[in-house]
Amino acid sequence: MADWGPVLIATLLFVLLTPGLLFQLPGQGRVVGFTNFQTSGLSILVHTIIYFALITIFLIAIGVHIYTG
């Protein structure tokens, strides 16, 4: 049996938290920018911290597991 939980959670969070794809914190001239496809170094740092916090919560604290086979 393979545990696909960490792979699916990491992929989903990576796609959703890509700066500039759905939203960007901080935005260009605003606090939040939506679908502008632009990014900055500060935005990458903020999204990295959010990604790390969420993946830690889902994989270590909650322990999401999806088994196949």
C-alpha positions in Angstrom: 0.0 0.0 0.0 1.3 3.4 -0.9 0.6 6.5 1.1 -0.4 9.3 -1.3 -1.6 11.8 1.3 1.6 13.8 1.5 2.1 13.8 -2.3 -1.5 15.1 -3.0 -1.5 17.7 -0.2 1.9 19.1 -1.2 0.9 19.3 -4.9 -2.4 20.9 -4.1 -0.9 23.5 -1.8 1.9 24.2 -4.3 -0.6 24.9 -7.1 -2.9 27.0 -4.9 -0.1 29.0 -3.2 1.9 29.8 -6.3 2.4 33.6 -6.1 0.4 35.5 -8.7 -1.6 32.5 -10.0 -4.7 32.9 -7.8 -3.7 35.6 -5.4 -0.5 37.4 -4.2 0.4 38.6 -0.7 1.6 41.4 -0.8 0.2 42.6 -4.1 1.6 45.2 -6.5 0.4 48.4 -4.8 -2.3 46.6 -2.6 -2.3 44.2 0.3 -3.7 41.4 -1.9 -3.5 41.1 -5.7 -5.7 38.6 -7.6 -4.6 36.8 -10.8 -2.1 39.3 -11.9 0.6 36.7 -12.9 3.4 38.9 -11.5 5.5 38.3 -8.4 8.1 39.8 -6.2 10.7 38.5 -3.8 8.7 39.5 -0.7 5.6 37.7 -2.2 7.6 34.5 -2.7 8.8 34.7 0.9 5.3 35.2 2.3 3.8 32.3 0.2 6.7 30.1 1.3 6.0 30.7 4.9 2.3 30.1 4.4 3.0 26.8 2.4 5.4 25.6 5.2 2.8 26.3 7.9 0.0 24.6 6.1 1.9 21.5 5.0 3.2 21.1 8.6 -0.3 21.3 10.0 -1.8 18.9 7.4 1.1 16.3 7.4 2.5 16.4 11.0 -0.3 17.8 13.3 -3.3 16.2 11.6 -1.6 13.3 9.8 -3.4 13.1 6.5 -3.0 9.7 4.9 -4.5 8.4 1.7 -3.7 4.7 1.0 -4.1 3.0 -2.3 -3.8 -0.7 -3.3 
